[in-house]
Amino acid sequence: MKDAQQILKDIHNKKYAPIYFLVGEHETFFVDEISKFIENNVLNEDEKGFNQQVLYGKDVNMDEVIASAKRFPMMAEHQVIIVREAQTLLRNLDALEAYAKQPQRSTILVFCCKYKKPDARKTAIKEIKKNGVYFVTPRVYENHALEWIPVFLARKQYSIDTKACKMLVDFIGADLSKLSKELEKLMQILPLGSRITPDTVEENIGISKDYNNFELINAIVDRDELKAQQIADYFTQNAKNNPLIFSIYQLFNFFNKLMIFHSLSDRSNPNVSRELGVGNYFVKDYVKASKFYTMKKVSQILANLRDLDAKSKGVYTGKFSNEGLLKEFLVKTMR
């Protein structure tokens, strides 16, 4: 993610590369962010008419892209060519080799390659790395998303509570494209400089601030069985927005990390944060949970979660009614 921010910073400072090859095999947010920033900021409106093209890989071949890139700009320092859906051109990547060795310096050629990664052994890719920018979006996990949200909002002069941040990631997942869309919606509603709170998320996105998987795990950590069962009841009554499979995933993720915590000899905050892939703020939850949920008990809980997953899919029961399954699991876990 720092690499993406550095690329954007360089573009903002007019330090342009002749080729940008942007790859989003698993996460496409940064591919879109960088390409749109180039599209919106390199040329002014008067220059764009003659010097900016957006091509689509399914409509052109690599030779046509290169021919366009070799042209000179008209009444401007640069021309910008953005190739979307560039993954369809990967089969003819070798044709880019000669151009990548000696790219047209007045051209900014941007390839947006999504859901597919080129063969990095290709000479064309090696030349792009030498003479341009080759960026591959790293796989984004929950902890990365939790770190990214406050940074994304700060750039737009907004802030967010830790709980609200966790609610969004628990509900939406670590998909930055989806998260950014929800955050953009909130920013359209809230005045500039506002802080996004759990109430804001509940009112505008429809996630309950009191009845969600974040609060369920907190109840389990606090050994508050009444609250945990109340949340389970709420999930049953609102199954469409709270699918059991998602709760199982969140619970498995927590207890799997708790098992890793038990195995650590160095339980300092920085090491736990690094080994578990969680923010420093959440380390205290694992410290607290470890005092009651021993390694042996966690092992049994993980086995119970696998059993719960099987039951939710009708493996043992022969039916798909999930009513009561989560409550049964909570009884086994918390007593």
N, C-alpha and C positions, 0 to 999 in steps of 0.2 A: 504494500500500500504506500510506503514511503517512496517507492520508485514512481508510482503513478503521480504522486504529489510533486515530485521533482520534475517530471516531464511537463506537468501543467505550469509549474513555476518558470521553467525555461521558456516555454511558449509565451507566457505572459511577458517575459523579459526580452522577447523577440530573438531568442536563441533557437532558431529553427533547424531541424534536420531535414535532409532532402527526401528521406524515406522513413515512414513510421509503419511498422508491421505490428499490429495490435492483436493479440490472441486472447480470447476468452473461452477456454475449453469448458470450464465448469461455471464460472461467474462472468457475466458480460457487462456489468455495470461500468467498469473502468474503460472498457473499449468504447462504449457510447459516450462516456464523459469526456475522454480525451479527444475523440473525433469531433464531437459537437463543439468543443472549445476551439479547436482549430477552425472548424467551419464558421463559427460566429465571430472570431477575433483576429484572424490573420489579415484579412482584407477588409477594407471599408466597403460600404454599400455600392459606391460608384465603381469600384474595382471588380466586384463580384460578377457583374454581368458578363464580362469577357474572360475572366480569369479563374472562375471557380466552377468545377464540375462535380456532380455526384453520380457515380456509375454503380451498376449492380453486376456482381459476378455472373449471375445467370444470363445477363444480356450481352456481355462482352467477353472476348478472350484476352489472354495475356498480351498478345502482340498489339492489340488495339489499345490496351492500357499504356503500354510502353510508348507507342506512337504519340499518344496524347501527352505523356510526360515529357517527351523530347521537344515539344513546342516551347516557344518563348512567350513570356507574358506580354500583354498589350497595355502599355501606359501604366505599368505597375512593376514593383520589384519582384513579385512572386506570382505564380499561379498555384492554385490548390486543386488537387484531384483526390477525391475521397471514393474509395472502392468499398462499398458495402457488400455483405454476403461473399466476401473474398474466399471463403472456404471452398467455394465451387471451382476456384482457379488453382487449387493446390496440386491438382493432377498435372498441371503444366508449369510447375514452379521453376523448372530448369530454364525456361525461356526468360526468366527475370535475371538470370545470373550476370549476363554482360552489362545490363543497365545498372544493376546493384554495385558493380565494380566502379563504374564511372557515372554516377547519377547526375542529372541536370540540376545544378545548384540553385537555379531560379524556380525550380518546381518543388512543391511540397506534396509528396505522393503518400497517401494514407491508405493502408489496407486494414479492413475490419474483418477479422476472421473469428467466427463464433462457433462454439460447440465442436470444434475440430482443431487439432494441433498439427502444424506442419512437421515434417521430418527435419529435426535440427541438424542432421548430418549433411543436408543438402548444401552445396557450395553457395547457392543464392542466399540462404539464411546466414551463412558465415560472413558473406560480403555485406549484408544488411547490418549485421552486428558491428562491422568495422566502420561503415560509412553512414549509418543511420541509427534508428532506435528500434530495437526488437524487444517488445514488452509482452510478457505472458502473465495474465492475472493469476495470482496464487489462489489455491482453493481456500474459500472463506469458511471458517467454522464459527460457532456461536460466540466464542470469546472475542474473535476478530470483529464480529458484527457489533458486539457491545462496546468495543473500543472505538469503532468507526462512527457510530451514531452521534456521540457528542462532538466529534471533530467536524463531521458533515454539518451539523447544526450551527456550530460556532462560526464557521465560514460565512454563514448566512445571518449571523447575529441573533441566534436563538440558543437556548440551553435546555437541558432535560434532567429530570430527577432519575436517580439510579433505578428505582422501582419501575418507573414508567418505561425506561429503556429496556429493562428485563421483560416487562409485559409484552412489548412489541416483538422482541426476538422470540419469546416463547410462543407467541401466537402466529407470527409470520414466518419464523425461521431465519436462517442466515443468508437469505437471498437479498443482496443489497439493492437490486433493481426494484423489487417489491417494497422493501423498506423505504427506499427513497421516495417512491410514489405516495406512500402513506404519510411520510413526513412532509412532503410538499403540500398535501391536502391540509395538514394541520397548520402549516405556515401561511396558507391562504386565509385561514380563519383567524389566526392570532395576530395581534399587533407586533410589529418589529421589536425585537428585544425580549419577547415573552419567554417564560420558562414552561416547558411542557411537563405537566404533572400527571399522576395516575388518573385524577379526575378528568383531565383533558382527554386522555386516551379513552377512558370509559365512555365519555359523552360523545365523542366524535368518531371513534373507530368501532365501538361496540364490544370492547373487551371489559369484563367486569373487573374492577380494581380489588374486589374482595374474594371473588370466586374464580380463580384461575390456577394454572399449574404451578406458577411461582409461589402463590400462597399455600397451595397444597403441600409443596415440599417444605415450606417454612413451618407448617403445622406438624409435619412429620418430624422435622428437626427439633421442634419445641415439645414434641410428644403431647400435642394438644389433640387428642383423639376426637373430641366433640367437634372442633372446627374442621378437622380433616373429613369427618363423616358428613358434615353439612356441605362441604365443597363437593363431595362425591354425590350427594343428593342433587345438588344444583347441576352437576354435569349430566346426571341421568335425565333430569327434566329439560335440559337444554343440549341434548345430544348432538344436534346438528352443528352447533358452534363449538362443541367440546368433545370431539370424537375420542373414544377410549384408546384407540391406537396411538393417538398423539400423547395422551397422558402416560401410556406405557413407555413410549420413547423417552419422554422427559424424566420419568422415574428411573428408567434403566441408565440413562446418561448420568444422573446424580449418583446413584449407588455404585455404578462402575467406577466413577471418580473417587468415591469414598473408599472403595477397595484399594485403589492406587494410593490414596492418602495413607492408609494403614501400612502400606509397604515401604513408605518413605522413612529413611533414617534422619534426613535433614528436613525438619518441619518449619523452617523459617518461612516467613511470608513470601519473600521473593521466589524461593525454591518451589514452594507449594503452588504458587501462581503459575510458574513456568511448567511444572510437571503435569498439572491438572488442566492447564489451558484455560484458566479462569482469571478474572480481574482480582486485584488485591482485596477489593471490597468484599468479595464472596468467600475468601479463605476462612473467615471466622465461622461460616456455616458448617464447613467440613470439620473444623476443630471441635465445634460443639456437638455435631452429630456423632463423631467418633467415640465420644464418651459413653454413649448408650448403645450405639450400633457397632458392636465389635466386629472384627474380621470374620469370625465364624457366623455371626448373625447376618452380616452383609452378604456372605456367600449363599445363605439360605434365602435371603430376600431376592437375590438375582435369580435363583432357581424358581422362586415363586412368580417372579415377573415373566419368566419364560413360560411357565404354566398358565399364567393369566393371558398372555399373548395367544397361546394355543386355544384356550377356552373361548376367547373373544372371536376366534375364527371358526368356532364350531367343531374343533378337532375332537374333543372328548364328549361334548354334549349333543352333537349332531344338529344343533340349532344355532342361530346367530343373535339371540337375545343377550345383551350385555348387562341387563339390569341386575344390580347386586354384586357383580364380579369385582368391581373396584372396592366396594365396601368390605367384601370378604377378604380381599388382599390387605386392606388397611388394618383389619383386626389381627391378621397373622403377623403383620409387620410391627405394630405398635404395642403388642402385649407380650 
